[in-house]
C-alpha cells in the first residue's frame, strides 16, 4: 500500500491512499470510511487487496474531520462537498479520468457516496454496511438514499443493528450470514462479493490470478 496523498477541500484537508493496479486498470474504485472510523477497517482493506488483484485501482479517502483528529462526523453537506472535491481531483490524476468510476464506502461513507454519485458521474456504487436506520429506530429509514438509478451493490451482515436494506431495481443486496455492522466475520467473503459484482459488469478482471470467477447475482 502507498503513502497517503493530501487534497484540499472546501472543509479542510482530506487524505487519500491511492493504490494503482498493476498493468492496465479496468476501473477506479473510490472508498470512504464510517462515521468514527478510518480506511483501515478489515472490510475496506480486504476489498482494496482483492480489487487490486482484479486490476482495479483503488483510492481510500479519509474525510477532513478525521484528518483533523475528530471522531464526530461533520454535517452531511460538508461530508458530501469534501468527498466530491476529492473524487473530482482524483479524476484529474494521470490515467484515472478515462476509467469507469465506481464510488463506495462503509456505513456513513456509503451514505455519502449514494448522495453524490449521480452528480459525480459514477457508473456504479458499492455500499458496505449501509445504515438503513439508526439502531432501534426502523421508522427513520434511509432507504431512499439508495434509489439513485445507478447500479448499486449493498453488502450487509444479517445481524446489523442498523438494519438490512431490501434489493430491487438497480439495487442488489448481498447479506452476509452471522455478521454485524463491522463486517468483521469474513472480510475476504465481503471482498469476493464486491469484486464478483464488479466483474459481472466488466469493471474488474476475474481472470486475474487469485480472483474467483463472478457468480450469478443473489
Residue, then its C-alpha position, 0 to 999 in steps of 0.5 A: x500500500x502507498x503513502x497517503x496523498x493530501x487534497x484540499x477541500x472546501x472543509x479542510x484537508x482530506x487524505x487519500x491512499x491511492x493504490x494503482x493496479x498493476x498493468x492496465x486498470x479496468x476501473x477506479x474504485x473510490x472508498x470512504x470510511x464510517x462515521x468514527x472510523x478510518x480506511x483501515x477497517x478489515x472490510x475496506x482493506x480486504x476489498x482494496x487487496x482483492x480489487x487490486x488483484x482484479x486490476x482495479x485501482x483503488x483510492x481510500x479517502x479519509x474525510x477532513x474531520x478525521x484528518x483533523x483528529x475528530x471522531x464526530x462526523x461533520x454535517x452531511x453537506x460538508x461530508x458530501x462537498x469534501x468527498x466530491x472535491x476529492x473524487x473530482x481531483x482524483x479524476x484529474x490524476x494521470x490515467x484515472x479520468x478515462x476509467x469507469x468510476x465506481x464510488x463506495x464506502x462503509x456505513x456513513x461513507x456509503x451514505x455519502x457516496x449514494x448522495x453524490x454519485x449521480x452528480x459525480x458521474x459514477x457508473x456504479x456504487x458499492x455500499x458496505x454496511x449501509x445504515x438503513x436506520x439508526x439502531x432501534x429506530x426502523x421508522x427513520x429509514x434511509x432507504x431512499x438514499x439508495x434509489x439513485x438509478x445507478x447500479x448499486x451493490x449493498x453488502x450487509x451482515x444479517x445481524x446489523x443493528x442498523x438494519x438490512x436494506x431490501x434489493x430491487x431495481x438497480x439495487x442488489x443486496x448481498x447479506x452476509x450470514x452471522x455478521x454485524x455492522x463491522x463486517x468483521x466475520x469474513x472480510x475476504x467473503x465481503x471482498x469476493x462479493x464486491x469484486x464478483x459484482x464488479x466483474x459481472x459488469x466488466x469493471x474488474x478482471x476475474x481472470x486475474x490470478x487469485x480472483x474467483x470467477x463472478x457468480x450469478x447475482x443473489 
